[in-house]
Amino acid sequence: MCEYYIRISDHEYLADTYIVITDSLFALKKITVEKENKRKQEVNKIKEDEKVRYQKAVEKEEKDRKNYLISKCGSVNGTKLNEGKMWLGMTDKMLIEVLGKPNDINRTVGSFGLHEQWVYGSLEKMELYYFENGKLTSSQD
């Protein structure tokens, strides 16, 4: 068995004080380092597994949304909505699926039917969508 001597201090009253370190302490340190490396690997594996689970959840959510839109609006319109597309003639409910609820709705009712102006965004970046009887007729940004 090897023994190593380490001087504790340069102070005069401790000048001859040494610690004896044996091979068993070096072995203990090696085991501790190995355990720490193993723990780091386990943590990294957990993080990677979590990333994979999150990505799968996102993919499932996207697939479920597309299937929902197709079942609700048909294959052609559901696919367009899933891609975030808008078109003249789409319904007000379809626009909500793409953009969410508007910040404000201005309504005009007359003998011609119901006209609505939907307002999205803020004063700096405002988007306006115009509906006649629930169908998109024009937009302005």
C-alpha positions as CSV (number, residue, x, y, z in Angstrom):
1,M,0.0,0.0,0.0
2,C,1.3,3.5,-1.0
3,E,1.1,6.4,1.4
4,Y,1.3,10.0,0.4
5,Y,2.1,12.8,2.8
6,I,0.6,16.3,2.3
7,R,1.7,19.2,4.4
8,I,-1.3,21.0,5.9
9,S,0.1,24.4,6.6
10,D,3.0,26.7,6.3
11,H,2.3,28.2,9.8
12,E,5.0,27.8,12.3
13,Y,3.0,25.9,14.9
14,L,1.7,23.5,12.2
15,A,4.9,23.2,10.3
16,D,5.3,19.5,10.9
17,T,1.6,18.5,10.5
18,Y,1.0,16.2,7.6
19,I,-2.0,14.2,6.4
20,V,-1.3,10.6,5.3
21,I,-3.4,9.7,2.2
22,T,-3.5,6.0,1.3
23,D,-4.4,4.3,-1.9
24,S,-7.9,3.6,-0.5
25,L,-8.7,7.3,-0.4
26,F,-7.6,7.6,-4.1
27,A,-9.9,4.7,-4.8
28,L,-12.7,6.4,-3.0
29,K,-12.2,9.5,-5.0
30,K,-12.2,7.5,-8.2
31,I,-15.5,5.9,-7.3
32,T,-17.0,9.3,-6.4
33,V,-16.0,10.7,-9.8
34,E,-17.3,7.6,-11.6
35,K,-20.7,8.0,-9.7
36,E,-20.8,11.7,-10.6
37,N,-20.2,10.9,-14.3
38,K,-22.8,8.2,-14.2
39,R,-25.3,10.6,-12.6
40,K,-24.6,13.2,-15.3
41,Q,-25.2,10.6,-18.0
42,E,-28.5,9.6,-16.4
43,V,-29.6,13.3,-16.2
44,N,-28.7,13.8,-19.9
45,K,-30.7,10.7,-20.8
46,I,-33.7,12.0,-18.9
47,K,-33.4,15.3,-20.7
48,E,-33.2,13.6,-24.1
49,D,-36.1,11.4,-23.3
50,E,-38.1,14.4,-22.2
51,K,-37.3,16.2,-25.5
52,V,-38.5,13.1,-27.5
53,R,-41.7,12.9,-25.4
54,Y,-42.4,16.6,-26.0
55,Q,-41.8,16.3,-29.7
56,K,-44.2,13.3,-29.9
57,A,-46.8,15.3,-28.0
58,V,-46.5,18.2,-30.3
59,E,-46.8,16.0,-33.4
60,K,-49.8,14.3,-31.9
61,E,-51.5,17.6,-31.1
62,E,-50.8,18.8,-34.7
63,K,-52.3,15.6,-36.1
64,D,-55.3,15.7,-33.8
65,R,-56.0,19.4,-34.8
66,K,-55.7,18.6,-38.5
67,N,-58.1,15.6,-38.1
68,Y,-60.5,17.8,-36.1
69,L,-60.5,20.5,-38.8
70,I,-61.0,18.0,-41.6
71,S,-63.9,16.3,-39.8
72,K,-65.5,19.7,-39.1
73,C,-64.9,21.5,-42.4
74,G,-64.1,18.8,-45.0
75,S,-60.9,17.6,-46.4
76,V,-60.1,20.7,-48.6
77,N,-61.1,23.4,-46.2
78,G,-59.8,21.5,-43.2
79,T,-56.3,21.2,-44.8
80,K,-56.3,24.9,-45.7
81,L,-57.3,25.9,-42.2
82,N,-54.6,23.6,-40.7
83,E,-52.0,25.4,-42.9
84,G,-53.3,28.8,-41.6
85,K,-54.7,29.8,-45.0
86,M,-57.6,32.3,-45.4
87,W,-59.8,32.9,-48.4
88,L,-62.8,34.9,-49.5
89,G,-66.0,32.9,-48.8
90,M,-64.7,31.2,-45.6
91,T,-67.0,31.4,-42.6
92,D,-66.5,33.4,-39.5
93,K,-66.0,30.2,-37.5
94,M,-63.3,29.2,-39.9
95,L,-61.4,32.5,-39.4
96,I,-61.6,31.9,-35.6
97,E,-59.9,28.5,-36.2
98,V,-57.0,30.3,-38.0
99,L,-56.6,33.6,-36.0
100,G,-58.6,33.0,-32.8
101,K,-61.3,35.4,-31.5
102,P,-61.0,39.0,-32.7
103,N,-60.2,41.9,-30.4
104,D,-63.4,43.7,-31.5
105,I,-66.4,43.1,-33.8
106,N,-68.3,46.1,-35.3
107,R,-71.8,45.1,-36.6
108,T,-74.2,46.7,-39.0
109,V,-77.7,45.2,-39.5
110,G,-80.0,46.4,-42.3
111,S,-82.3,45.2,-44.9
112,F,-79.3,43.8,-46.7
113,G,-78.4,41.5,-43.9
114,L,-75.7,41.5,-41.3
115,H,-72.3,43.1,-42.0
116,E,-69.4,42.7,-39.6
117,Q,-66.0,44.2,-39.3
118,W,-63.6,42.0,-37.2
119,V,-60.6,43.7,-35.8
120,Y,-57.4,41.9,-35.0
121,G,-54.1,43.3,-33.6
122,S,-53.3,46.8,-32.2
123,L,-53.2,50.3,-33.6
124,E,-49.6,49.7,-34.8
125,K,-50.5,46.5,-36.7
126,M,-54.2,46.2,-37.3
127,E,-55.9,43.7,-39.5
128,L,-59.6,44.0,-40.5
129,Y,-61.8,41.3,-41.9
130,Y,-65.3,42.0,-43.3
131,F,-68.2,39.5,-43.3
132,E,-71.6,39.6,-44.9
133,N,-74.0,37.1,-43.4
134,G,-71.2,35.1,-41.9
135,K,-69.0,34.8,-45.0
136,L,-65.7,36.6,-45.5
137,T,-66.0,39.2,-48.3
138,S,-62.8,41.2,-47.9
139,S,-59.8,42.0,-45.6
140,Q,-57.5,44.9,-44.9
141,D,-54.2,45.2,-43.2
